[in-house]
């Protein structure tokens, strides 16, 4: 018999992740092939834009793994929208991903009211969408191939 619990538990979450990763590597020759390569480990990638007073004008957070850049967050302060800052942040993240980490592709998710057009203009293609996530909103999944 099992006892199910719904409490938040950081130690168990880490243990679960370790066991899932191990299980995935055992079952996937493609994941095993990444071992001992520069793409084996997920690495954070962050790009910050600071204004002349040291305040945060914009930023991008993401990670690289398996020769992919995954953009998690990209934000530009309203005062700087339309200035090209978002493009600069994305371009710098892509440059680091390609030049320093040998990434060949990028992926991200964005909502319909956010920036799908912004990403399309920068070479990203919509490869999927999730309607009503959250209710009334469409989430788009986009990828880009570098080179």
C-alpha positions in Angstrom: 0.0 0.0 0.0 1.2 3.5 -0.7 0.6 6.8 1.1 0.3 9.8 -1.2 1.5 13.2 0.0 1.1 16.6 -1.5 3.5 18.6 0.5 6.3 20.7 -1.1 9.6 18.9 -0.4 12.8 20.2 -2.0 14.9 17.2 -1.1 12.4 14.7 -2.6 12.1 16.9 -5.7 15.9 16.8 -6.2 15.9 13.0 -5.6 13.0 12.6 -8.1 14.9 14.6 -10.7 18.1 12.6 -10.2 16.2 9.3 -10.5 14.3 10.5 -13.6 17.6 11.7 -15.3 19.3 8.3 -14.5 16.3 6.4 -15.8 16.2 8.5 -19.0 19.9 8.0 -19.7 19.5 4.2 -19.2 16.7 4.1 -21.8 18.1 6.6 -24.4 21.3 6.1 -26.4 20.9 9.7 -27.5 21.0 11.0 -23.9 24.0 8.7 -23.1 25.8 10.1 -26.1 25.7 13.6 -24.5 27.7 12.3 -21.5 31.2 13.8 -21.3 30.4 16.4 -24.0 30.1 20.1 -23.3 26.4 19.8 -23.7 26.0 17.2 -20.9 25.1 19.7 -18.2 22.4 22.4 -18.2 24.0 25.8 -17.7 22.2 29.0 -16.9 22.5 31.9 -19.4 21.6 35.4 -18.3 21.9 38.8 -20.1 21.2 42.0 -18.2 20.7 45.5 -19.5 21.3 48.2 -16.9 20.4 51.8 -17.3 22.8 54.7 -16.6 21.7 54.8 -13.0 22.3 51.1 -12.5 18.6 50.1 -12.7 17.3 47.1 -14.5 16.2 48.2 -18.0 15.7 44.6 -19.3 17.0 41.1 -19.1 16.9 37.6 -20.5 17.2 34.4 -18.5 17.6 31.0 -20.0 19.7 27.9 -20.1 21.7 25.8 -22.5 21.6 22.0 -22.6 22.1 19.4 -25.4 23.3 22.1 -27.9 20.0 24.0 -27.4 19.4 27.5 -25.9 16.1 27.6 -24.0 14.9 31.2 -23.4 12.9 31.3 -20.2 12.3 35.0 -19.6 12.8 38.1 -21.7 11.6 41.5 -20.4 12.2 45.1 -21.3 11.0 48.0 -19.2 8.2 50.1 -20.7 10.5 53.1 -20.9 12.8 51.2 -23.3 10.4 49.3 -25.5 10.8 50.0 -29.1 14.5 50.9 -28.7 15.8 47.6 -29.9 16.9 46.5 -26.4 14.9 43.3 -26.6 16.6 42.4 -29.9 20.0 43.2 -28.4 19.3 40.9 -25.4 18.1 38.1 -27.5 21.0 38.5 -30.0 23.6 38.4 -27.1 22.1 35.3 -25.6 22.1 33.6 -29.0 25.7 34.7 -29.5 26.9 33.3 -26.2 24.9 30.1 -26.9 26.5 29.6 -30.3 30.0 30.9 -29.7 30.7 29.7 -26.2 28.4 26.7 -25.9 28.1 25.3 -29.4 24.3 25.5 -29.5 22.7 24.8 -32.8 19.1 25.6 -32.0 16.9 27.7 -29.6 13.4 27.3 -28.2 11.0 29.3 -26.1 7.4 29.8 -25.2 5.4 33.0 -25.4 1.8 34.0 -25.0 -0.2 35.5 -27.8 -0.4 38.9 -26.1 3.3 38.9 -25.4 5.7 38.6 -28.3 5.2 35.9 -31.0 5.6 38.5 -33.7 8.8 39.8 -32.1 10.3 36.3 -32.2 9.1 35.5 -35.7 10.9 38.7 -37.0 14.1 37.3 -35.4 13.9 34.0 -37.3 11.8 31.9 -34.9 9.1 29.6 -36.2 6.0 28.6 -34.4 6.1 24.8 -34.0 3.1 24.4 -31.7 0.5 26.1 -29.6 -1.5 25.4 -26.6 -4.9 27.1 -26.6 -6.5 28.3 -23.4 -3.3 28.2 -21.4 -4.3 30.0 -19.2 -8.0 30.3 -20.1 -8.5 32.7 -23.0 -4.8 32.9 -23.9 -2.8 31.0 -26.4 0.8 29.9 -25.6 3.1 29.5 -28.6 6.1 27.3 -28.8 8.8 28.6 -31.1 12.2 27.3 -32.3 15.1 28.7 -34.3 18.0 27.0 -36.1 21.3 28.8 -35.9 23.6 29.1 -38.9 
